[in-house]
Amino acid sequence: MYLCDLCEFKTKHKRNLQRHQRIHKDSSELELFTCEICKFKTKYKHDLKTHAIIHKDKSEVEIYKCEMCEYESKHKIRLQRHLLIHKDISEVEMFKCETLKYKSCIKSHVLKHKDDSEVEIFECTKCDYKTKHKSGLKVHLLVHKDLSEVKMYKCETCDFETKHKRGLKMHLLVHKDLSEVKMYECEKCDYKTKRRRSLKVHLLVHTDSSELMHKCGVCTFKTET
């Protein structure tokens, strides 16, 4: 086995260890692989190859299509991830993180595709908030608590503080260099962001307004917001 001398990573293949060790190096110490079309840079040749696909027209690359819905992607791995939503939880291998001790979010994600009548709904007793996720209600209840009643998560770099651990985790991205974090990239333009949610919002600019209309179930009123 080849062992990393900086963390617990180990592998049977020397090449994998060499690739892994780039994680521990600062970008200034490495020759970065740079996209010739946009400003994307990476420590890994394979990542550049994967990234380059977003600049190609659909007619130039293989498109991976879902046989159960209209989803399609230029990336095979994204199709593989997407297919999980069509599987029953009993058919899916559940992954457990050995560091954080939690099971994968696939079970939670599947709830998004179920009707409210099919699942237990957790409701807030102080407002109209309700959710399919027990953990979601627990997080929501913090908004009703005074700062003195809850643990505050504070940034060690600036004055930012929040009631939410996840909120701090998201905030810390502003202090990281682009080379240190996973970037979420739009497949239709050069837009990229440190935040998955921001990418989702951005994708709306590529969606026809007719697909975004929210309609009233009683009358003919409809709106984009």
C-alpha positions in Angstrom: 0.0 0.0 0.0 1.1 3.5 -0.8 0.5 5.9 2.2 0.2 9.7 2.2 2.5 11.1 4.8 0.2 14.1 5.4 -3.1 12.4 5.9 -4.7 9.0 6.2 -5.1 8.4 2.5 -3.8 5.1 1.1 -3.9 3.3 -2.2 -2.6 0.2 -4.0 -1.4 2.4 -6.9 1.5 4.8 -6.8 0.0 6.9 -9.5 -3.1 7.5 -7.4 -0.9 8.6 -4.5 0.9 11.1 -6.7 -2.4 12.5 -7.9 -3.7 12.7 -4.3 -0.7 14.5 -3.0 -1.4 17.5 -5.2 -4.3 18.2 -2.8 -1.8 19.2 -0.1 0.2 21.5 -2.4 -0.4 25.2 -2.9 -1.4 26.2 -6.4 1.7 28.3 -6.6 3.8 25.2 -6.3 2.2 23.4 -9.2 1.8 23.8 -12.9 -1.9 24.3 -13.2 -3.9 23.0 -16.2 -5.7 25.9 -17.7 -8.6 26.1 -20.0 -7.9 27.9 -23.3 -11.4 29.2 -23.6 -12.2 30.5 -20.1 -10.4 31.2 -16.9 -10.9 27.7 -15.4 -7.7 26.3 -13.8 -7.2 23.0 -12.0 -4.4 20.9 -10.4 -5.6 17.9 -12.3 -5.4 17.1 -16.0 -8.4 14.9 -15.9 -10.5 17.7 -14.4 -9.5 20.0 -17.3 -10.6 17.3 -19.7 -13.9 17.0 -18.0 -14.4 20.7 -17.9 -13.6 21.2 -21.6 -16.8 19.3 -22.4 -18.9 22.3 -21.3 -17.5 24.3 -24.2 -18.5 21.8 -26.8 -21.7 21.7 -28.7 -24.0 18.8 -28.0 -23.4 17.6 -31.6 -19.7 17.2 -30.8 -20.0 15.1 -27.7 -21.8 12.0 -26.5 -25.0 12.9 -24.6 -26.0 10.7 -21.8 -29.8 10.4 -21.5 -32.1 9.1 -18.9 -34.5 6.5 -20.1 -37.1 7.4 -17.4 -37.3 11.1 -17.9 -36.0 13.9 -20.1 -32.8 14.5 -18.1 -29.6 14.5 -20.2 -26.0 15.4 -19.6 -22.7 15.6 -21.3 -21.1 13.8 -18.3 -21.7 10.1 -17.7 -21.1 10.5 -13.9 -23.9 13.1 -13.7 -26.3 10.7 -15.3 -25.3 8.0 -12.9 -26.1 10.3 -10.0 -29.3 11.4 -11.5 -30.6 7.8 -12.0 -30.6 7.4 -8.2 -33.8 9.4 -7.9 -35.6 6.8 -9.9 -34.6 4.0 -7.6 -36.3 2.8 -4.4 -34.2 3.4 -1.3 -34.0 -0.4 -0.8 -32.3 -0.7 -4.2 -29.6 1.9 -3.5 -26.3 1.3 -1.7 -26.2 3.7 1.2 -22.8 5.3 1.7 -21.5 6.2 5.2 -18.8 8.8 5.7 -16.2 7.4 8.1 -15.2 10.9 9.2 -18.5 12.7 9.7 -20.4 9.5 10.6 -23.5 10.2 8.5 -25.4 8.3 5.8 -25.7 9.7 2.4 -28.4 12.2 1.6 -30.0 10.0 -1.0 -32.8 9.0 1.4 -33.5 12.6 2.2 -33.3 13.6 -1.4 -35.9 11.0 -2.5 -38.5 12.8 -0.3 -38.4 15.7 -2.7 -40.1 13.5 -5.3 -42.9 12.3 -3.0 -46.3 14.0 -2.6 -47.0 15.5 0.9 -49.7 12.9 1.4 -47.2 10.1 1.1 -44.8 11.2 3.9 -44.9 12.6 7.4 -44.9 16.4 7.5 -43.2 18.2 10.3 -44.8 21.5 11.3 -43.6 24.4 13.3 -45.9 25.3 16.2 -44.9 29.0 16.0 -45.5 29.8 12.4 -46.7 28.3 9.1 -43.5 26.5 8.3 -43.6 22.9 7.4 -41.2 20.4 5.9 -40.8 16.7 5.0 -37.5 16.6 6.9 -37.3 16.4 10.7 -33.8 17.9 10.6 -35.2 20.8 8.5 -37.7 21.6 11.3 -35.0 21.5 13.9 -32.9 24.0 11.9 -35.9 26.2 11.3 -36.8 26.4 15.0 -33.6 28.4 15.6 -35.2 31.4 13.9 -37.6 31.7 16.8 -34.8 31.6 19.5 -33.0 34.5 20.9 -29.2 34.7 20.2 -28.6 34.2 23.9 -30.4 30.9 23.8 -28.5 29.2 21.1 -24.9 28.3 20.2 -23.4 30.8 17.8 -21.0 29.6 15.1 -18.3 32.3 14.6 -15.8 32.9 11.8 -12.2 33.0 13.0 -11.3 35.3 10.1 -13.9 38.0 10.3 -16.8 39.1 12.5 -19.4 36.9 10.8 -21.5 34.7 13.2 -24.6 32.6 12.7 -27.0 30.3 14.5 -26.4 27.7 11.8 -23.4 25.4 11.5 -24.1 25.0 7.8 -24.3 28.8 7.5 -20.8 29.1 8.8 -19.5 26.4 6.5 -21.0 28.3 3.5 -19.6 31.6 4.7 -16.0 30.2 5.0 -16.0 29.8 1.3 -15.6 33.5 0.9 -12.2 33.3 2.6 -10.9 30.4 0.3 -9.1 30.7 -2.9 -10.9 29.3 -6.0 -8.2 26.7 -6.3 -9.0 25.4 -2.8 -12.7 24.7 -3.3 -15.0 22.7 -5.6 -16.4 25.0 -8.2 -19.9 24.5 -9.6 -19.9 25.3 -13.3 -22.7 26.1 -15.8 -22.7 23.7 -18.8 -24.1 26.5 -21.0 -21.8 29.4 -20.3 -18.6 30.3 -18.4 -20.4 31.0 -15.1 -19.0 29.3 -12.1 -19.5 29.6 -8.4 -18.4 28.2 -5.0 -22.0 27.6 -4.1 -24.3 24.9 -5.6 -27.4 27.0 -4.7 -26.0 30.0 -6.7 -25.6 27.8 -9.7 -29.2 26.7 -9.5 -30.3 30.3 -9.4 -28.0 31.1 -12.3 -29.4 28.3 -14.5 -32.7 30.1 -14.6 -31.2 32.6 -17.0 -31.0 29.7 -19.5 -34.6 28.6 -18.9 -37.4 29.8 -21.1 -39.7 32.1 -19.0 -42.7 30.0 -20.0 -41.2 27.1 -18.0 -40.9 29.3 -14.9 -44.4 30.5 -14.6 -46.2 29.9 -11.3 -49.9 29.5 -11.9 -52.9 30.0 -9.7 -55.0 26.8 -9.3 -58.2 28.9 -9.0 -58.0 31.5 -11.7 -55.8 32.3 -14.7 -53.3 34.4 -12.8 -49.6 33.5 -13.4 -46.3 35.1 -12.6 -42.5 34.4 -12.9 -41.9 35.2 -9.2 
